[in-house]
Amino acid sequence: MTIRPIIRYPDRRLAMPARPVTAFDEALRELAADLLETMRAAPGIGITAPHIGVPFRVVVLELDAREGPRTYVNPEITWASPELIMHREGSVSMPGVNDEVQRHARVRIDYWDLDGTMHSEESDGLRAVCHQHEIDQLDGMFWIQRLSRLKRERLVKKFEKLARGS
């Protein structure tokens, strides 16, 4: 396992849709292991392959130490509840800033595991928020795009100030 460099906002690769994984092989397992190690070092609770500059649809989440990490390959939202919730979000590609984002309270996703077996999972709360956040990233939508222009501009200025160390 290797800790990989995380690309930072506003790197244009964060705005590019990721490609589907077609090979469920050792390289995919190594990518998932590297993502987990990189996410833990960041630290974070979720990361996608695009966060490290790899343009594939792979997500690693670790929301609960007892449950351990989960890897989602080619995840897609197949259903979203009409109920909405607000949740504070941030990104390993934009450390030090976060804000409230409106998301669906529950979602169902279809995804493949590292062996190429398809699964369906329904989630709510933090896991549902993370599924939506990371799938947005795989689609090339950085989380701050879900904020008003004013909030987004304020967060970008704060991040730039943090990045300069002032």
C-alpha positions, 0 to 999 in steps of 0.5 A: 500500500502506498500513500499517493499525492492528492490533487488539490482544487482547482485542478481540472482533473477534478472536473472530468468524469471518471471512466468505468472500471472494466478489469477486476484485477490485481491493479484494481485491488492495489488502487483500492489499497492505495486509496484507503491508505491515502484517505487515512493519511489525509485524513478523510472518510471517503476518497475517489480515484480521481482525487489521486489523479486516476480517472476511474470510477472507484470509491473507498469509504471508511465511516466506522472503524468496526465495520472497516473500509468499503470499496465501491467500483462503478457505483451509480445511484438508482434511487433517491428519496424525496426527503432532503437533509443538510450535512456538512461536507468537505474534501481531501482535495480542499482541506480546511474548508467545509459547508452545509450541502443539501442531499437526499436523505436516502439513496440506493446504489448499484456497484461492483466489488473488487472481484467484479460481483454486483451489489445493491445497497440502500443507505441513509444518513452519513453513508447516503451523503457520502455516496452522493458526494463521491458519485458526484466527484466521479461524475466530475462535479466537485462538492462546492458546485452544490453551494450558492455562488456566494458561499462557493466564492467565500470558501474558495477565498478561504481555501486559497488563504489557507493554501498560502499559509496566511 
